[in-house]
Amino acid sequence: MPKRRRANPRTWLVIVWFAFFSANMAVLLYLYFDNWIEVDNFKASMSRLNALYAPFCGAILAFYLLQSNKNHEERKRTGIAFRLAFLCSLAWNLVICAFALRVLMAWGTIEQSLADMEFFGSVASWMVGPAIGFYFARPSELQTSRP
């Protein structure tokens, strides 16, 4: 029986970040299309959500597309670094998603949820920034220019 190939850590982190971004967008779209929020709140919500995710998803996308796996020194998915990166990414995204779902469950207003998202996103960004950098930044030997 052939051995199944496991997804590398970069792939898992891409899945976490883009799945939660998509889920949060879906919540906002649902709220808008079901007339829970008006167009001005919808636009403000999408702008704020985009501002929260853009630095992280943008960096992931840029490094993921610019680097081939052949040239990238793959880090093991079993180490403490991956566990820490995965758990920090999951925690950050779960909290942001909880604020979006709070409105869907009628436990608060969209304005309060957006303010809480922005606050948490900014104070907890230090948790996920290094994890993204570790798994998606180019190794230094690839960044050196060759004559």
N, C-alpha and C positions, 0 to 999 in steps of 0.2 A: 504494500500500500504506500503510495507516495506521501511524503511528508508535506503537511499543509504549511504554506508560507504565511507568517504572521505579519500583520501591518506594522510598519515602523512607527516610532513615537511621533514623528512629524505628522503622519497621517491621522493618528488619534487626536492630536491637538487641533488639526484643521477641522476634523469632524465636530469636536466640542464647540469651537468658536463659531463656525458657520451654522451649525444646527441651532444654537441658542440665538444667534442673530436672526435667523430665519423665523424661529418661534416667536421672538419678540415682535418682529415685523408683522407676523400673522395675527398676533393679538391686536396690534394697533389697527391693522386693516379690518379685522372683524368689528372692532369698536366703531370704526368709521362707517363701514358699509351697513351695519345694523343700527345706525343713527344714535349711538350712545354718545358720540362726540361730534362736534361741528368741524367744519373744514379748517378753521384757524387752529383749533386744538390738534387736529390730525397733522397739519403741516409742522406745527411746533414739536409735536411728539416725534415725528419722523426725523426732524432735524436734530433733536437732542439724542435720539437713539443712534443716529448716524455718527454724531460727534463722540459718543461713548465708544463705539466699536471701531471707528475708522483707524485710529492709530494701531490697534492690535490686528484687526483683520487685514488692513492695508499692508502692514509689515509682513504678515504671514503670507499673503498672496504674492507680494513682491519677491520674497525670498524663495517661496515654494516654486514659483514659475521660473525664476532666474537660475536656480541651481538644479543641476542634474544629480540624481542619486549616485551616479558613478563618481562624481567629483566631490561628493560630500562625505565627510567622515561621519558615518552613522553612529549615533549613540545608542546604547542598549536600552530596550524598553523595560528591562527588569530592574534597573538600578534605582537608587534613591532619588536621583535627579529627575527621572521620568515620573516617579510617583509624586514627588513634590510639585513638578510642573503641571501634571494632570489634575491633582487635587486643588491646587490654587486656581487653575483655569476653571475647573468645575464649580468651585465655590463662588468665584466672582460672577460667573454666568448665572448660577442659580439664584443669587441674590437679585441681580438685575431682572431676571425673569419673574421672580416673586413680586417685585414692584409692578410689573406689567400685568400680571395675573390678578393682583389685588383689585384693580379697576374692573376687570372682567367678572370678579366675584362680588362686585358692588360693595367693597369694603373701604372705598375712598374715592377721591376725585382724581382725574387724570393729571391735573396740575400738581397735586401733592405727590403723586407717584413719580412724575417727571423730575420734580425737585429732589426727591429721595434717590432716584437713579443717578442723577448728576452728582449729588453729594457722595454717595457710596462709590460710584465709578472713579471719582477723582481721588478720594482718600485711600482707596484700595488698589489703585493702578500699580503701585510699587510691588504688589504681590505677583502680578502677572507679567509685568515688563521683563524682568530677568528670565523668566521661563520662556517667553517668546524669543528673546535674544539667544538663549542657549541652544534652542532647537532649530532656529531659523536663520541665524546669522552665519555668514560664510566663515569658515575656518581661516585663520590669519595667513596660512601658507597659500591659500587661493587668492588672497587679496593683494599679495605682493605683485608688483608689475615686473614682467619679464622682458628683457631686451629683444 
